[in-house]
Amino acid sequence: MTILPSTRRRETVTPVSTIAGWNRLLVPATVALVIFAIGFHRDASSAVSVWVASTAYNHCFLVLPIVGYLLWERRSVLRVCSPRPTLWPLLMMLPLTGAWLLAAGLDINEGRQLLAMAMFEVLLLSALGMGLYRRLLAPLMFLFFLVPTGYFLVPPLQSITADIAVAGLRLARVPLFRDGYLIEIPAGSFEIAEACAGLRFLIATSAFSSLLAVVMYRGWRRRIYFIILAIAVAILANGLRAFGIIFYAHLSGSAAAAVADHILYGWLFFSIVTSLIIGLGILLAKQERREAPAPPIGISNSSPGWRALAIPVAAIFAIAGPAYAAWRNNVVSAELPLVTASPPVAAPWQKVDTPADWRPVVHGADNEFLEVFKSGRSASVTRYLGLYRLRATANRLTLSDNRLADGRRWRLARQRLRRVKVAGENITVTESEIFHGSNPALVWSFYVVDDKIIAGMLEAKLYQLRATLSQKRSLGALVMLESGADTGADPSDLLGLFLASSQPLTEYVAELLQNAEHTQ
């Protein structure tokens, strides 16, 4: 018997040619990236500086290599799918760049960087089209880990850590006293400080669990469940770590010994927890029904070539906010001269050359005055005045790093809002009681923005934003008044008398603005 060769033709799958589509994207995408990089270079450089300075965000240097690896895993998709630039994402750009401008005016760096990344994602969506963007969603979403965010979680994390530690100690029947973040047991006192809140471990766990979820699971629901579970484990583990340190001090009878070993103990504990998360992820991955992935379906580039112009147009829309902010900053920088005189104070107060024992820690003021005034032999008030040009970006007036005093010399004991009456007008100030050793002092602090005296930072940010966008005022002030308790008089009475004798700060700022207008 002779076996003849089969005449049936083999079925072959001809991949869709995508070279032309990618080549057509090259020039507009390059132009868009250059425009975007110029518009948001400050946000990018600020983020990188945080990566370098903070150990909580050192892992951000690994994000781009990880994204590259995840894209390489999807090279089959890139091989058969062609980008299809689309126009409708342009509708998302203007609201996002407006939100960026608000975040810049409120001086919220995390908000600026998150919105810049969101606009970059919209730019990618406009360039790739919905079909291809959806197939690459996991690696593209991973780019958000480039933004160093999460510091606002420190206070709630401190509270959760303290709650878990206290609950564990009570279960172990350890006598304790808790005052906020301070936990006191017979062996000694422990404070759940910012470094003990577990932010670094939480952020690292979030990024690591997201990578594991993308690599091990195919379904988005299972990925989200695993990430939430890993985050919950990280928060619980940090509370158990704090409990373990305090309980070890209780057993050993020495708080100093437990504190000395807590760093090594913490690293060992977190290594075990990370291994537990990996093992849990592998266990859940084995239970997932693994089906063979379907071959990627090619997407031909049937969209008109002129749609590629949507890519640079999207970048131009994105930088509308930074462009307006840059223009506004140039206007502000040119309209205010240097200030040489502080607000005058009427008799019996006299400015003296005595060096101030107290001074705040304030950054970035355009002009500042630190002066000591005396009334009689013992009544003394130190006044700090910082003047700030109100810019559309990088405002320093409400910088969170500003402090009432040097934390190494002074200790903050109590802080509250207080209503005081000055020259027949009620104003609100922030009253702070501070100590240098056993010597107490009282500090009143407030902001002057848009012809108003404002005590709170958040409210000052809102008025600052309104003044910047409306272009009504371009000058703000930070005022702090200090009086010691060693004068024999009530410090709050002295500060009230001093304010009543001083030129009103709103009037002083308004005069500076009028003088600036006359000199132009």
TIMAR-849581 format. One record per residue (C-alpha): residue number from 0; residue in one letter; y, x, z. Coordinates in nm, 3 decimals, m for minus. Example, Ala and Ser with C-alpha at 12.3 -4.5 7.8 and 13.67 -1.06 7.14 Angstrom:
BEGIN
R;num;residuo;y;x;z
R;0;A;m0.450;1.230;0.780
R;1;S;m0.106;1.367;0.714
END
This chain:
BEGIN
R;num;residuo;y;x;z
R;0;M;0.000;0.000;0.000
R;1;T;0.341;0.136;m0.097
R;2;I;0.631;0.073;0.130
R;3;L;0.944;0.018;m0.069
R;4;P;1.281;0.095;0.081
R;5;S;1.465;m0.209;0.208
R;6;T;1.739;m0.341;m0.012
R;7;R;1.924;m0.514;0.274
R;8;R;2.265;m0.373;0.343
R;9;R;2.349;m0.261;0.693
R;10;E;2.629;m0.454;0.856
R;11;T;2.911;m0.226;0.951
R;12;V;3.226;m0.295;1.149
R;13;T;3.531;m0.151;0.988
R;14;P;3.788;m0.069;1.248
R;15;V;4.137;m0.196;1.195
R;16;S;4.370;0.078;1.075
R;17;T;4.633;0.129;1.342
R;18;I;4.790;0.457;1.234
R;19;A;5.064;0.286;1.037
R;20;G;5.153;0.062;1.333
R;21;W;5.182;0.351;1.577
R;22;N;5.378;0.564;1.330
R;23;R;5.626;0.281;1.278
R;24;L;5.677;0.275;1.655
R;25;L;5.751;0.646;1.694
R;26;V;6.123;0.663;1.610
R;27;P;6.245;0.343;1.784
R;28;A;6.032;0.420;2.091
R;29;T;6.178;0.772;2.115
R;30;V;6.532;0.637;2.087
R;31;A;6.459;0.375;2.353
R;32;L;6.312;0.630;2.594
R;33;V;6.615;0.857;2.556
R;34;I;6.853;0.565;2.622
R;35;F;6.649;0.451;2.922
R;36;A;6.627;0.803;3.068
R;37;I;7.005;0.850;3.042
R;38;G;7.078;0.512;3.200
R;39;F;6.843;0.552;3.497
R;40;H;6.837;0.928;3.553
R;41;R;6.995;0.887;3.900
R;42;D;6.721;0.648;4.012
R;43;A;6.453;0.883;3.879
R;44;S;6.600;1.193;4.043
R;45;S;6.645;1.005;4.372
R;46;A;6.280;0.897;4.365
R;47;V;6.157;1.251;4.295
R;48;S;6.366;1.389;4.580
R;49;V;6.191;1.144;4.814
R;50;W;5.852;1.257;4.679
R;51;V;5.941;1.613;4.773
R;52;A;6.103;1.543;5.110
R;53;S;5.863;1.284;5.257
R;54;T;5.494;1.342;5.318
R;55;A;5.443;0.965;5.289
R;56;Y;5.515;0.987;4.916
R;57;N;5.371;1.324;4.812
R;58;H;5.092;1.134;4.636
R;59;C;5.346;1.003;4.382
R;60;F;5.308;1.332;4.192
R;61;L;4.951;1.221;4.109
R;62;V;5.049;0.882;3.967
R;63;L;5.127;0.993;3.612
R;64;P;4.802;1.196;3.577
R;65;I;4.610;0.893;3.707
R;66;V;4.781;0.665;3.455
R;67;G;4.695;0.915;3.183
R;68;Y;4.330;0.909;3.290
R;69;L;4.320;0.529;3.295
R;70;L;4.472;0.518;2.946
R;71;W;4.216;0.774;2.826
R;72;E;3.943;0.546;2.954
R;73;R;4.089;0.277;2.727
R;74;R;4.115;0.500;2.421
R;75;S;3.883;0.266;2.230
R;76;V;4.143;m0.007;2.269
R;77;L;4.421;0.223;2.148
R;78;R;4.204;0.324;1.853
R;79;V;4.155;m0.026;1.716
R;80;C;4.466;m0.208;1.841
R;81;S;4.805;m0.170;1.681
R;82;P;5.133;m0.238;1.864
R;83;R;5.322;m0.550;1.765
R;84;P;5.687;m0.528;1.878
R;85;T;5.817;m0.862;1.998
R;86;L;6.159;m1.005;2.071
R;87;W;6.114;m1.258;2.351
R;88;P;6.098;m0.997;2.634
R;89;L;6.466;m0.927;2.561
R;90;L;6.543;m1.252;2.748
R;91;M;6.410;m1.089;3.068
R;92;M;6.629;m0.780;3.048
R;93;L;6.970;m0.926;3.128
R;94;P;6.861;m1.098;3.454
R;95;L;6.683;m0.780;3.560
R;96;T;6.978;m0.552;3.487
R;97;G;7.204;m0.800;3.671
R;98;A;6.970;m0.783;3.971
R;99;W;6.982;m0.402;3.946
R;100;L;7.361;m0.417;3.962
R;101;L;7.341;m0.630;4.277
R;102;A;7.095;m0.387;4.438
R;103;A;7.324;m0.098;4.346
R;104;G;7.626;m0.276;4.495
R;105;L;7.430;m0.346;4.813
R;106;D;7.319;0.021;4.814
R;107;I;6.946;m0.063;4.826
R;108;N;6.777;0.235;4.661
R;109;E;6.430;0.083;4.671
R;110;G;6.559;m0.229;4.497
R;111;R;6.727;m0.023;4.227
R;112;Q;6.415;0.181;4.159
R;113;L;6.180;m0.119;4.161
R;114;L;6.406;m0.305;3.918
R;115;A;6.434;0.001;3.694
R;116;M;6.054;0.020;3.682
R;117;A;6.033;m0.355;3.611
R;118;M;6.271;m0.309;3.318
R;119;F;6.059;m0.020;3.191
R;120;E;5.757;m0.251;3.200
R;121;V;5.951;m0.509;2.997
R;122;L;6.041;m0.233;2.753
R;123;L;5.671;m0.150;2.715
R;124;L;5.592;m0.519;2.668
R;125;S;5.854;m0.544;2.396
R;126;A;5.713;m0.236;2.223
R;127;L;5.341;m0.311;2.248
R;128;G;5.333;m0.689;2.224
R;129;M;5.159;m0.923;2.464
R;130;G;4.806;m0.867;2.325
R;131;L;4.799;m0.489;2.362
R;132;Y;5.007;m0.490;2.683
R;133;R;4.755;m0.726;2.846
R;134;R;4.466;m0.493;2.754
R;135;L;4.652;m0.200;2.915
R;136;L;4.786;m0.397;3.212
R;137;A;4.599;m0.208;3.487
R;138;P;4.726;0.145;3.406
R;139;L;5.075;0.018;3.323
R;140;M;5.102;m0.170;3.655
R;141;F;4.994;0.149;3.833
R;142;L;5.331;0.298;3.731
R;143;F;5.494;0.099;4.014
R;144;F;5.344;0.351;4.257
R;145;L;5.605;0.596;4.126
R;146;V;5.862;0.406;4.335
R;147;P;5.881;0.537;4.695
R;148;T;5.903;0.203;4.871
R;149;G;5.776;0.061;5.198
R;150;Y;6.001;0.216;5.464
R;151;F;6.126;m0.132;5.559
R;152;L;5.771;m0.199;5.686
R;153;V;5.801;0.055;5.969
R;154;P;5.932;m0.183;6.243
R;155;P;5.665;m0.453;6.184
R;156;L;5.398;m0.184;6.158
R;157;Q;5.512;m0.041;6.491
R;158;S;5.484;m0.386;6.648
R;159;I;5.138;m0.448;6.502
R;160;T;5.016;m0.106;6.615
R;161;A;5.148;m0.166;6.967
R;162;D;4.988;m0.513;6.976
R;163;I;4.646;m0.377;6.874
R;164;A;4.667;m0.088;7.121
R;165;V;4.768;m0.319;7.406
R;166;A;4.493;m0.568;7.320
R;167;G;4.235;m0.288;7.325
R;168;L;4.361;m0.152;7.656
R;169;R;4.347;m0.496;7.814
R;170;L;3.992;m0.545;7.691
R;171;A;3.908;m0.210;7.847
R;172;R;4.078;m0.327;8.170
R;173;V;4.332;m0.045;8.172
R;174;P;4.643;m0.134;8.378
R;175;L;4.952;m0.110;8.163
R;176;F;5.316;m0.203;8.124
R;177;R;5.470;m0.263;7.783
R;178;D;5.838;m0.260;7.690
R;179;G;5.877;m0.294;7.316
R;180;Y;5.718;0.013;7.158
R;181;L;5.677;0.187;7.497
R;182;I;5.333;0.160;7.663
R;183;E;5.294;0.293;8.015
R;184;I;4.960;0.350;8.192
R;185;P;4.881;0.537;8.515
R;186;A;4.808;0.855;8.315
R;187;G;5.151;0.858;8.149
R;188;S;5.386;0.692;7.902
R;189;F;5.334;0.657;7.527
R;190;E;5.577;0.549;7.256
R;191;I;5.470;0.399;6.923
R;192;A;5.726;0.599;6.726
R;193;E;5.807;0.561;6.356
R;194;A;5.565;0.842;6.270
R;195;C;5.289;0.652;6.451
R;196;A;5.345;0.327;6.259
R;197;G;5.085;0.425;5.998
R;198;L;5.316;0.390;5.696
R;199;R;5.184;0.706;5.530
R;200;F;4.824;0.600;5.563
R;201;L;4.905;0.245;5.449
R;202;I;5.087;0.361;5.133
R;203;A;4.817;0.615;5.048
R;204;T;4.547;0.354;5.106
R;205;S;4.728;0.104;4.882
R;206;A;4.744;0.351;4.594
R;207;F;4.390;0.481;4.645
R;208;S;4.234;0.135;4.680
R;209;S;4.416;0.018;4.366
R;210;L;4.269;0.309;4.172
R;211;L;3.920;0.236;4.306
R;212;A;3.958;m0.132;4.224
R;213;V;4.058;m0.059;3.864
R;214;V;3.775;0.191;3.814
R;215;M;3.495;m0.003;3.989
R;216;Y;3.569;m0.368;3.909
R;217;R;3.640;m0.561;3.593
R;218;G;3.757;m0.894;3.732
R;219;W;4.115;m0.918;3.858
R;220;R;4.016;m1.147;4.145
R;221;R;3.768;m0.897;4.289
R;222;R;4.021;m0.618;4.245
R;223;I;4.285;m0.807;4.440
R;224;Y;4.039;m0.898;4.716
R;225;F;3.934;m0.534;4.755
R;226;I;4.295;m0.409;4.772
R;227;I;4.385;m0.668;5.038
R;228;L;4.073;m0.578;5.237
R;229;A;4.155;m0.204;5.219
R;230;I;4.512;m0.264;5.337
R;231;A;4.390;m0.476;5.629
R;232;V;4.141;m0.204;5.726
R;233;A;4.419;0.058;5.716
R;234;I;4.648;m0.143;5.944
R;235;L;4.366;m0.220;6.188
R;236;A;4.251;0.142;6.185
R;237;N;4.597;0.270;6.278
R;238;G;4.610;0.033;6.574
R;239;L;4.264;0.147;6.687
R;240;R;4.376;0.509;6.653
R;241;A;4.670;0.444;6.888
R;242;F;4.438;0.266;7.129
R;243;G;4.191;0.557;7.116
R;244;I;4.459;0.813;7.199
R;245;I;4.589;0.614;7.497
R;246;F;4.239;0.530;7.620
R;247;Y;4.139;0.897;7.596
R;248;A;4.440;0.982;7.812
R;249;H;4.326;0.720;8.063
R;250;L;3.976;0.867;8.078
R;251;S;4.092;1.228;8.101
R;252;G;4.381;1.148;8.333
R;253;S;4.620;1.356;8.122
R;254;A;4.863;1.210;7.871
R;255;A;4.973;1.559;7.763
R;256;A;4.620;1.655;7.657
R;257;A;4.581;1.339;7.449
R;258;V;4.917;1.389;7.278
R;259;A;4.836;1.753;7.203
R;260;D;4.516;1.654;7.019
R;261;H;4.639;1.332;6.856
R;262;I;4.727;1.488;6.517
R;263;L;4.381;1.641;6.466
R;264;Y;4.221;1.328;6.601
R;265;G;4.430;1.114;6.366
R;266;W;4.333;1.312;6.055
R;267;L;3.966;1.296;6.149
R;268;F;3.987;0.923;6.217
R;269;F;4.167;0.847;5.890
R;270;S;3.914;1.057;5.695
R;271;I;3.635;0.844;5.839
R;272;V;3.824;0.524;5.754
R;273;T;3.885;0.641;5.397
R;274;S;3.515;0.714;5.357
R;275;L;3.443;0.367;5.493
R;276;I;3.674;0.210;5.233
R;277;I;3.502;0.405;4.954
R;278;G;3.158;0.300;5.077
R;279;L;3.270;m0.061;5.106
R;280;G;3.404;m0.050;4.752
R;281;I;3.077;0.090;4.617
R;282;L;2.876;m0.171;4.805
R;283;L;3.083;m0.456;4.664
R;284;A;3.064;m0.302;4.317
R;285;K;2.682;m0.310;4.330
R;286;Q;2.693;m0.681;4.406
R;287;E;2.918;m0.748;4.107
R;288;R;2.745;m0.873;3.798
R;289;R;2.792;m0.594;3.547
R;290;E;2.785;m0.711;3.189
R;291;A;2.813;m0.483;2.891
R;292;P;3.176;m0.470;2.782
R;293;A;3.248;m0.642;2.456
R;294;P;3.368;m0.416;2.176
R;295;P;3.747;m0.426;2.154
R;296;I;3.882;m0.656;1.889
R;297;G;4.127;m0.494;1.658
R;298;I;4.481;m0.623;1.639
R;299;S;4.640;m0.569;1.302
R;300;N;5.009;m0.505;1.268
R;301;S;5.124;m0.805;1.075
R;302;S;5.469;m0.830;1.233
R;303;P;5.772;m0.738;1.020
R;304;G;5.891;m0.381;1.044
R;305;W;6.239;m0.483;1.155
R;306;R;6.094;m0.608;1.485
R;307;A;6.061;m0.246;1.596
R;308;L;6.437;m0.258;1.651
R;309;A;6.360;m0.474;1.955
R;310;I;6.255;m0.158;2.140
R;311;P;6.592;0.027;2.142
R;312;V;6.771;m0.307;2.183
R;313;A;6.565;m0.371;2.497
R;314;A;6.669;m0.029;2.632
R;315;I;7.035;m0.104;2.557
R;316;F;7.010;m0.436;2.741
R;317;A;6.845;m0.257;3.037
R;318;I;7.127;m0.004;3.082
R;319;A;7.400;m0.273;3.072
R;320;G;7.404;m0.273;3.454
R;321;P;7.425;0.108;3.495
R;322;A;7.688;0.124;3.218
R;323;Y;7.910;m0.129;3.394
R;324;A;7.857;0.050;3.726
R;325;A;7.954;0.385;3.572
R;326;W;8.270;0.233;3.421
R;327;R;8.361;0.073;3.753
R;328;N;8.304;0.399;3.942
R;329;N;8.537;0.586;3.706
R;330;V;8.808;0.326;3.763
R;331;V;8.770;0.347;4.141
R;332;S;8.773;0.727;4.145
R;333;A;9.102;0.733;3.958
R;334;E;9.297;0.469;4.150
R;335;L;9.308;0.599;4.510
R;336;P;9.492;0.912;4.622
R;337;L;9.392;1.121;4.918
R;338;V;9.502;0.979;5.254
R;339;T;9.685;1.211;5.493
R;340;A;9.782;0.983;5.785
R;341;S;9.571;0.770;6.018
R;342;P;9.687;0.434;6.164
R;343;P;9.964;0.485;6.423
R;344;V;9.913;0.383;6.785
R;345;A;10.202;0.257;7.000
R;346;A;10.297;0.385;7.345
R;347;P;10.174;0.446;7.607
R;348;W;9.896;0.598;7.395
R;349;Q;9.954;0.954;7.278
R;350;K;9.743;1.165;7.046
R;351;V;9.634;1.492;7.212
R;352;D;9.478;1.810;7.082
R;353;T;9.187;1.796;7.326
R;354;P;8.856;1.842;7.138
R;355;A;8.642;1.531;7.133
R;356;D;8.323;1.545;7.338
R;357;W;8.176;1.264;7.128
R;358;R;8.160;1.234;6.754
R;359;P;7.948;1.016;6.524
R;360;V;7.714;1.143;6.254
R;361;V;7.864;1.000;5.935
R;362;H;7.800;1.102;5.575
R;363;G;8.004;1.088;5.256
R;364;A;8.344;0.964;5.371
R;365;D;8.626;1.029;5.122
R;366;N;8.868;1.079;5.412
R;367;E;8.797;1.086;5.784
R;368;F;8.990;1.125;6.108
R;369;L;8.854;1.208;6.455
R;370;E;9.133;1.184;6.711
R;371;V;9.162;1.168;7.089
R;372;F;9.427;0.947;7.252
R;373;K;9.531;0.936;7.616
R;374;S;9.726;0.685;7.824
R;375;G;9.831;0.820;8.159
R;376;R;9.625;1.086;8.328
R;377;S;9.271;0.965;8.287
R;378;A;9.251;0.685;8.028
R;379;S;9.105;0.836;7.711
R;380;V;8.982;0.690;7.382
R;381;T;8.831;0.877;7.087
R;382;R;8.878;0.711;6.747
R;383;Y;8.677;0.786;6.436
R;384;L;8.803;0.647;6.106
R;385;G;8.618;0.700;5.779
R;386;L;8.768;0.578;5.450
R;387;Y;8.545;0.507;5.152
R;388;R;8.612;0.420;4.791
R;389;L;8.398;0.114;4.720
R;390;R;8.190;0.204;4.418
R;391;A;7.948;m0.005;4.216
R;392;T;7.671;0.246;4.298
R;393;A;7.602;0.510;4.563
R;394;N;7.825;0.354;4.829
R;395;R;7.833;0.553;5.152
R;396;L;8.020;0.305;5.369
R;397;T;7.703;0.126;5.482
R;398;L;7.467;0.422;5.463
R;399;S;7.171;0.368;5.694
R;400;D;7.169;0.738;5.790
R;401;N;7.504;0.704;5.969
R;402;R;7.463;0.727;6.347
R;403;L;7.680;0.652;6.649
R;404;A;7.618;1.000;6.786
R;405;D;7.396;1.304;6.760
R;406;G;7.055;1.188;6.879
R;407;R;6.980;1.526;7.035
R;408;R;7.275;1.500;7.274
R;409;W;7.322;1.127;7.313
R;410;R;7.076;0.849;7.388
R;411;L;7.132;0.489;7.283
R;412;A;7.063;0.257;7.576
R;413;R;7.186;m0.084;7.466
R;414;Q;7.350;m0.247;7.164
R;415;R;7.489;m0.595;7.103
R;416;L;7.755;m0.792;6.917
R;417;R;8.069;m0.872;7.116
R;418;R;8.361;m1.103;7.048
R;419;V;8.696;m0.952;7.151
R;420;K;9.051;m1.081;7.123
R;421;V;9.305;m0.843;6.971
R;422;A;9.667;m0.946;6.911
R;423;G;9.575;m1.313;6.938
R;424;E;9.290;m1.282;6.687
R;425;N;8.920;m1.296;6.768
R;426;I;8.709;m1.027;6.601
R;427;T;8.345;m0.925;6.636
R;428;V;8.244;m0.565;6.702
R;429;T;7.916;m0.389;6.768
R;430;E;7.917;m0.266;7.128
R;431;S;7.685;0.025;7.204
R;432;E;7.618;0.191;7.538
R;433;I;7.519;0.557;7.502
R;434;F;7.437;0.834;7.751
R;435;H;7.485;1.209;7.749
R;436;G;7.261;1.316;8.034
R;437;S;7.377;1.090;8.318
R;438;N;7.724;1.038;8.167
R;439;P;7.763;0.694;8.004
R;440;A;8.005;0.600;7.728
R;441;L;8.089;0.281;7.542
R;442;V;8.134;0.266;7.163
R;443;W;8.284;m0.017;6.956
R;444;S;8.211;0.001;6.586
R;445;F;8.297;m0.218;6.288
R;446;Y;8.375;m0.213;5.916
R;447;V;8.690;m0.310;5.730
R;448;V;8.607;m0.456;5.389
R;449;D;8.803;m0.696;5.169
R;450;D;9.073;m0.763;5.436
R;451;K;8.812;m0.851;5.698
R;452;I;8.673;m0.686;6.011
R;453;I;8.293;m0.705;6.002
R;454;A;8.048;m0.595;6.268
R;455;G;7.709;m0.610;6.093
R;456;M;7.590;m0.374;5.821
R;457;L;7.427;m0.644;5.610
R;458;E;7.739;m0.860;5.612
R;459;A;7.947;m0.554;5.527
R;460;K;7.719;m0.484;5.230
R;461;L;7.771;m0.839;5.100
R;462;Y;8.150;m0.818;5.129
R;463;Q;8.138;m0.473;4.974
R;464;L;7.943;m0.614;4.679
R;465;R;8.187;m0.902;4.638
R;466;A;8.485;m0.668;4.647
R;467;T;8.327;m0.439;4.390
R;468;L;8.228;m0.712;4.143
R;469;S;8.555;m0.905;4.175
R;470;Q;8.757;m0.581;4.154
R;471;K;8.989;m0.713;4.427
R;472;R;8.958;m0.423;4.669
R;473;S;8.828;m0.074;4.625
R;474;L;8.867;0.072;4.972
R;475;G;8.664;0.022;5.289
R;476;A;8.670;0.174;5.636
R;477;L;8.421;0.255;5.909
R;478;V;8.581;0.252;6.255
R;479;M;8.429;0.369;6.585
R;480;L;8.605;0.379;6.920
R;481;E;8.460;0.559;7.223
R;482;S;8.559;0.562;7.587
R;483;G;8.378;0.720;7.879
R;484;A;8.312;0.563;8.215
R;485;D;8.446;0.861;8.413
R;486;T;8.807;0.739;8.396
R;487;G;8.772;0.485;8.675
R;488;A;8.865;0.195;8.444
R;489;D;8.640;m0.044;8.255
R;490;P;8.573;0.119;7.913
R;491;S;8.576;m0.218;7.737
R;492;D;8.923;m0.292;7.879
R;493;L;9.049;0.044;7.758
R;494;L;8.911;m0.011;7.408
R;495;G;9.066;m0.358;7.393
R;496;L;9.408;m0.223;7.500
R;497;F;9.380;0.058;7.248
R;498;L;9.303;m0.179;6.961
R;499;A;9.595;m0.401;7.060
R;500;S;9.830;m0.098;7.052
R;501;S;9.703;0.030;6.717
R;502;Q;9.823;m0.078;6.376
R;503;P;9.578;m0.348;6.254
R;504;L;9.313;m0.179;6.046
R;505;T;9.319;m0.450;5.777
R;506;E;9.695;m0.398;5.740
R;507;Y;9.648;m0.021;5.723
R;508;V;9.388;m0.045;5.445
R;509;A;9.604;m0.296;5.252
R;510;E;9.902;m0.056;5.268
R;511;L;9.690;0.226;5.131
R;512;L;9.589;0.008;4.837
R;513;Q;9.951;m0.096;4.771
R;514;N;10.065;0.266;4.778
R;515;A;9.789;0.354;4.532
R;516;E;9.907;0.079;4.294
R;517;H;10.267;0.200;4.313
R;518;T;10.171;0.558;4.230
R;519;Q;9.982;0.458;3.913
END
